[in-house]
Amino acid sequence: MGGVALDDGPSGVKAPDGGWGWAVLFGCFVITGFSYAFPKAVSVFFKELIREFDVGYSDTAWISSILLAMLYGTGPLCSVMVNRFGCRPVMMLGGLFASLGMILASFATSIIHIYFCTGVITGLGLALNFQPSLIMLNRYFSERRPLANGLAAAGSPVALCCLSPLGQVLQFHYGWRGGFLILGGILLNCCACGALMRPLVPPKKLEQAEEEAAAAEKKPLPKKLLDFSVFKDRGFVIYTLAASVMVLGLFVPPVFVVSYAKNLHYEATQSALLLTILGFVDMFARPIAGMVAGLKWVRPRSIYLFAFSMLFNGITDLIGSQAVDYTGLVIFCIFFGMSYGMVGALQFEVLMAIVGTEKFSSAIGLVLLMEAIAVLLGPPGAGRLLDATHNYMYIFLLAGCEVVLSAFVLAIGNFLCISKKSENLESKAEMAVMAAETQELKRAVEPETDREEEIKEGDHFIQSVIQDEGLTIKLQKGTFERRPGVREVG
């Protein structure tokens, strides 16, 4: 399938697909939960903040918006820090920032202080944890990576189910200041999760070879802190465009579904139950989607599975816009939870498959930056549409159209721009295999002195074919048929 890069991990270290990787997965599960659930969980304190600082609901809503903007918008900064210092120290520093922001916010005397402390400082801390945890997950898992991504993504609905009730309990017993202080202490667990991100160590022979190669070079090339060459990859450009359009509508239904139910004259408790239903379904949909994506015949086509999940989500929004009673909204939340969970489990798995391990740290930062713009435009834009029409049907229709459009952009763009290119590269790789077999026959038949020059020319031809257009094709067992006695190419 076009657009899928296969590699063995950083510096040639093969992903263990287990072992300490399960500890890394647990850390990523916790970090994903904090990153996505915390901006929503903080909203339980909004009524107290409105009463304390005499502000409106729209003023307190900026707290969650700033948190999400920092989580997405600081992607390139996180990429630079990870490439410069590594994942573990960046995550531990992020844990300190996340905790410090909430602790300082507990002493706030104005809503501006909370914007800065909770929104900016805690948001930056969560961002410095979220992105490196995904990078480490990508390095520790290869064959089981789709399942690992699905399990890690399940941290979001699980944490939301835990943090929201916990916030209500803390507010009841300790007030919003005490609740912020305790949540700041809980966020110190991000440092513990960062400590789990043990770097992969290359084998001694490989390490010695790298040291010798580095010593032989007079002027070694410095490592790029932010690799913009990913934009040369058409698969990455198509993915980024589709993901940005998707985010415009993806988060709109969870934000407005409770208000939608209240508008239909249902009680607040009954309306809030819709989010619980959505989160419960989402919790199981993510690991199941990861398992499906890891199947042998599905994984090479994971991009199309991702496009299907986006299409499923968009169509659910379009149909859900016609709901006129509580039963209709419950059915909508069930199907939305399924599709939302599929999208959550596959979005970073597909990005990893497109760019590979080496460029993933830069790619995810640039993607999150593009999505940050859409995150800030999507829900507020839907809110303005609601103010203008006073009808929830239109915002669900708009969200559905945006997500459906993103599905078509990803699927059609991948099919037209990438698949054909992949077929050409595979045919060239077959030519390289045939050339290798021919050289083996020459080595077996011709004298050493007569064939030395031809073999050098043949080796150069094979390398030029395999590395055509700056791409590297790794011929793995089972990709092409190899006859006994023929050496492996590449």
N, C-alpha and C positions, 0 to 999 in steps of 0.2 A: 504493500500500500504506500502511495506517495506521501512524502512528508514525515516519515517516521525514521528517526535516527537511532541507531543501535550502537552502544559502546559498553565498555567494561568498567566504567567508573573513572574517577579522577586519577591521573598519573598511572593509568594502567591497572589500578587495583580493582579486582572483580568484586561486585556487590555480594555480600555474604548471604543475603536472602534469609536471614534468621539470626540465631545467636543473639549478640548484643543489639541487633536490629530491632528486636521486640521491645527492648527498653527505649530505644529511640522512637519507636512507634507510639509507645505509651506517652512519652513526653510530647510528641506532636499532637496526640489526641487531647491532652490537657491544654496545650497552647492554643490549638484551634478553637476549643471550647471557650477559653477566656477571650480570644480575639473577636469572635463573632457574637458571642452571647452578652458580653459585658456592656456594649453600647445599649442593648435592649434592656438589660437588667437594671441599669442605673435609672431607667424611667420610673421605677416604682417610688423613687424619692422626689419626683417632680412636684407633687402637691405640697409637700413640706417646704420645698425651695420657693415655690410661688408664694406661700404664706410668709416665709421668713424674709424674703427680699422684696416683696410687693411687686412681682413681675408677672407677665402673662405666660400662657402655656407655650406660645411660639418662642419666647425668650429661653425657656428651659429646654425646648427641643433642640436648640443649637448645641447643647452639650453632646448629645448623641451624634449630631451631624459632624461636629469637629472631631470627635473620636474616630468616626468612619473615614473622614477626610485624611486624618493623619495615618490611619492604617493603610489606606490605598495610596495616598499622594506621596508618602516618603519612600516608596518602593526603590527608586534609583539610589537614594542615600543608603538604604539597607544593603543594596547590591554592592556599592562601593566599600562599605565597612566590612561586609563578609569577605569580599575578595582581598581586602587589605589585612584584616586581623583574624579571619576564620569565624566559624559559626558559634563555637562555644563561648568565647569571651563577649561577642556581640549580644548573645542571648542573656548572659548573666548581667551585663550592663543594662539591657532592656528591662529585665526583671526589677532591678533597682529603681529605674525611672518609673515603671508602672506603679510600684508600691509608693514611691515618694510622692507622686502626683496625687494619689488619693489621700495620703496622710496630710499633705499640705492643704488640700481642699477642705478637710475637716475643720480647719481654722479660718476658713474664708469669711470675709465680712461683706462681700458683694458678689453678684452673679458673674462679674468680669473675672474675679479671682478663680471661680470654678471653671469658667471657660479655659483659662490658662492652665490651671493645675490638672483638672480632670481631663479636659479636652486635649490640650497640647502635650503636656508632660506624660500623662498616662497613655494617651494615644500613641505617642512616639515609642514608649516602652513596649507596648503590645506589638507595634509594627516591627521593632527590633527582635522580637521573639517569633512572630508568625512566619516571616519569610525564611529565616535561617532554618527553622524546624522543617519546613518543606524541602529545603535544599538537602538537609541531612537524610531525610526520608528517601529522597531520590538516590542518594549515594549508597544507602544500605540495602535497598531493594531493587531488583531487576525483574526476575521471573515472577515474583509475587507482588510487584509494585502496584498493579491495579487494586488488589485486595487491600494492600497497606494504605493506599490513598482513600479507599472507601471507609476503612475502619477509623482512620485519623479524622476524616470529615465528619464522622458520626459524633465527634466531640462537641460540635456546635449545638445540636438539639438536646443532647444530654446535659450540657452545661446550662443551657437556657432553662430546662426543667428544674435544675437545682438552684441556680443563682436567683431567679425571680422570687420563689418562695422564701429563700434565705434573706433576700433584701427586705421583704415585707416583715419578717420576724425581727430583723435587726432594727428596722425603723420603729416598730411597735415597742421594743424593749429599751432601745438606746437612743432613739431619735436619728435624724439624718447625719449629724456630726459623728456620733458613735458608730453608726453603720458604715460611713466612709472610712473611718479609722480601722475598723475590723476588716473591711474589704481590702484596704491597703496592705494589711498583714497577710491576708490570703494570697494576694498577688505576688508575694515573695516566693511562692511556690514556682513561679516562672524561673527563678534562679536555680532551683533544684532541677527543673526540667532541662535548663541549659547545661547543667553539669552532666546530664546523661548523654549529651551529644559528643561522644568520644570520636575524634578523627580516625579515619581508616589509615592504617599504617601499611605501606607497601612492603612486599617481601624484601629480604636483605639483598638478594642478587639484583633485583630491579632497582633498589635504592642505590647500591654501589654503582650500577651502570649509569643512573641519572647523575650521580655526583661526578663520575668521570667525564660524562658528556658536558656537564656544566663547566668543569675545569678546563676542558679542551677549547671551549668557546672563549674568544677574547672579549667580546661584548655581548653578553646574554641579553636577550630581549626582555624588558620589564613586563610583568603581568598586567593586562588591562584591568583597570578597576571597574570599568563599565563598558562592556563590549557591544558597540552599536552595530557590529557586523551582522547581528541577528536580523536586522531589517533587510539584508540581502536575501534572506530565506523567504521565498514567497509563501510557504506554509505558515510562517510566523506572522507575516503581514496580514494574511487572510484571517488567521485565528484572532489577532488583536482587534481587527475591525469588527469581526462578528461578536467577540466578547464585549466590546464597548457598546454596541447596539443592544445586546442582550441585557446588560446591566441597567439600561434606561428603564426597562419594564419589569425586570426580574423581582426587585424588592418592593414594588408598588402594592401587590395584593396583600402581603403580610402586614403592611403598614395600615391599610384601610379596611381590611375585612371586618374587624371588630366594630368600627364606626358604621360600616355597611349594615351590620346586623342591628345596631342600635337605631339606625335610620328606619329599619323595618319594625321598630317598636318592640324589640326584645330586651329583656333585662340585661344589666351590665355583666352580671355573673355568667349568665347564659351566653352572652356575646363573647366574653373572654374565653370561654371553653373552646371556642373555635380554634384559637391559637394552640391550645393544648392538643387538640385532635391533630392539627397540622404537624406539630412538633413530634408527636408520637409516631405518626406514619413516616415522617422524615427520618427519624432515628433508625428505623429498620431498612428504609429504602437505600440509604447510603452504602452500608456494607454489602447488601445484596447486589447493588449496581457494580460495586468493585469486583465481586466474585464473577459476575457475568462478563465484565470487561476483561477479566483475566483468562477466559476460556481461549483455547488454542485457535479456534476459527474466528473468534470475535476480536481478539486483541489487534491483529493487523488492520482491522477496520474500525478501531476505537473512535476515530474522528467522526465516522458516520453514525455510530451509536450516540456520540455526544450531540450531533445534529438532530438525531431523532428525539433525544430527551428535551432539547430546546423546543422542537416542534410540538411535542407532547405538552410541555408547559404552556406554550403560547395558545394552543387550542383549548386547553383547560381554562385559561383566562377568558377567552372569547365566549365559551359556553357558560362559564360561571357568571358572566355579566348579565345573563338572563334570569338569574335566581330571583325568586319573588317571595320565598319563605325560608324558615330556618332549616328545613330538611334539604333544600337546594344548596344552602351554604355549607352544610355538613358534608354533602357529597362533593362539593367543590373543594373543600379543605382536604378531603381524603385523596383525591386525584392530584391536587396541587402539591400535597406533601410527597407523593410518589415521584412526580416529575421534578420537583425542587430538590429532592434528595439525589436523584440521578444526576442532575446538573452539578450539584455540590461535590459528588464523588468523582466526576469525570473531568471537571474543568482543568485541574492542574495535572492530572494523569495525561491528558491529551497534550498539554503544553510540554510536559517532560518528554513525551514520545516525539514531538516535532523537533525540538532543539537539541535534545541529548543532555547528558550530565554536565559537560564542560561549560556550556553556555546558559544553563538553566538559571544560575544565580543572577546573571544580567537580564535574561529574558523576563523573569517573573517581576523584577523591579519595574521594567518598562511597561509591562502589561498592566500592572496595578496602577501605575501613574495614569495611563489612558483611561482605566476604569474609574479612577477617582473623579474625573470630570463628569462621567455619566452618573455616578452615584450622587453627586451634588445637584445634578439637573433633573434626575428621574422623579423621585418623590415630591420635591417642591413643584415641579412642572405639573404633576398630576393633581397636586393640591390647588393650583391656580385654575386648572380645568374644572375641578369640583366647585370652586367658588363661582365660576362663570356659569356653570350649567345646573348646579345643585342636584346632580344625578350621578350616582356611583357607577351606573352602567357604562358611561363614556370613559371613565378612567380605566376600567377593567378592559374595555375594548382597545384603548390606546396601548395599554401594557401588553396585551395579547398580540397586537399587530407588530409591536417592536420586537418581541421575542421570536415570533414566527419569521420575521424578516431576517433576523440574525441566523436562524437555522438554515434558511435558503442561501444566505451569503456563505456560510461555512461549507455546506454540502456541495453547492454548485461551484464555488471557487476552488475547493479541493479537487473536485472531479475534472474541471476544465484546465486548471493551471498546474496541478501537481501530479496527478496520476499518469498523464501522458509522459511527463518528464521522467517519472520513475521507471516506466516501461523501457525508455531509451537507455537509462543507466543500467538496468538489469540485462539488456541485450549486450551492452558493452562489457559487462562483467562476464557474461558467457564467453565472449570473444577472448577475454583475458584468460579464462580457464582453458580454452582450446589452445591458446598460445603456450600456456604452461605445459600442457601435455605434449605439445610438439617439441618443446625444449627438452623435456625428459627423454623423449625418444632419441633426440640428437645426442644427448649426453651418453645414452646407452650404446649408440652405434658408432658415432664419429670419434676419431682420435682427439685427445685433449688439445693438441696444438692447432688442429684444423677448425675447431668450433668455438674457440674462446671468444673471438670477436662477435660472432653471431649471437651467442648467449647474452653478451652485454647489451647488444641492441634489442634482443627480445625482452630482457628484464626492463629496459627503459620503456619499451612499448606497453608492457603490462602495467607498470606504475602510472604511465600517462593515461591509460584507459580507466584504471580504477579510481584515480584521483581527478577525473575529468570534472570541470566546472567547480573545483574547490570542494567537492563532496567526497567523503570516504565511504566506500562500501566494504563491509566486513563479511567475508564469505564464511558463514558458519555451517556447522554440520547439518545437512538436510536441505540447505538452500539450493545447492546444485549437486548433481550426481558426480561423485569423484571415483575414479577407477583405482584399484590397488596399485601402489607404487608411485602415484602422482602426488607431488608435494603440494601443501596448502598454499594458496596465493594470498598475499596481503598480510 
